[in-house]
Amino acid sequence: MAIPGNLDRFTGFADVYDTHRPSPPAALVDLLSQLAGVEQPRLVVDIGSGTGLSTVIWAERAARVVGIEPNADMRRQAELRSSRDSIVAYRDAHSSATGLPDACADIVTCSQALHWLEPEPTFAEVARILRPGGVFAAYDCDWPPTMHWEAELAYDTVMRRGTKLERERGIDDGVVRWAKSGHLERMRSSGHFRYVREMLLHHVEPGNAERLVGLATSQGGCAGLLRHRISEHEIGLDVLRAEAERVLGTEPRTWYWSYRVRIGVK
């Protein structure tokens, strides 16, 4: 079952999330297919699929793709991407109870979400639905992407201020997170995977001042503050916007995204 505070954290800003968050690296599809020993996976399951950014990357490769997403706002946004006859479908379910059959999946992914999910029940469910030799990949990108040190510093300042405000106002009450730095060891110690390792992938996408501010407001903490009527000025979004406009401007420039991919083979 999803933790209520974690689930509520992602309500009310699916459109902002979908507009400004990055797509996963294209190389991830080739990498995981190779590790699973399949050219075309029979089934890819994307846990915590959000608005579908991490789900639709499989649409041209897999025979079938299922996104598992318990947040109705995020799931509705994802479903806007999928035509009625698409191989991609979304399910109102949880990381510990997907409702899928045993050993049905070649690949299970979890993008930008594992730190919000209770580890042991999640790993047990992943292992149940993976076939022997199937691959689990939990991956996250570093925030912010690399593009301009002054803009990055301004973004980090807003994130730190937002975390402080959440604690002071009690807005993060009921929210539970697990440190990303512990993902690999938790996967290893779960006993559900024969082989576990971490690797890095990189990805480029364009961005400008507007996208940097959008990225900030796509973070659950910042979105929660705005939902609780904390002003942009108090959060520091006005300063971020001014600094981003000064150093980034309106023209897109290349942003470099770094991803940490934790891999487990059943």
Number of C-alpha atoms within 10 A of each C-alpha: 13 18 15 11 15 19 16 15 20 21 16 17 19 20 15 17 24 19 14 18 17 19 17 25 19 13 11 17 18 16 11 22 20 14 17 21 14 15 13 18 22 15 20 28 29 27 30 27 27 29 28 28 18 21 28 24 18 24 15 11 17 21 14 19 26 24 30 26 27 22 24 18 17 23 22 17 18 25 16 11 14 16 10 10 7 12 17 26 20 23 17 13 19 20 26 19 15 21 14 15 10 13 14 17 26 26 29 24 25 25 22 20 18 22 19 19 24 17 17 16 15 19 21 17 19 29 24 18 21 24 18 17 17 26 28 31 21 23 24 19 20 12 15 19 21 15 17 13 10 14 23 18 14 19 25 16 16 21 22 12 15 24 16 13 19 17 11 10 12 10 17 19 11 13 14 14 14 13 9 15 9 10 18 17 12 13 22 16 11 13 14 19 22 11 14 19 14 14 10 12 16 15 17 17 14 13 21 20 23 17 19 24 20 18 22 25 22 22 18 19 20 25 22 23 22 14 13 11 9 16 13 15 10 14 22 17 23 15 17 25 20 16 19 24 18 13 14 20 16 14 11 14 16 13 17 17 21 20 21 17 22 21 23 25 21 20
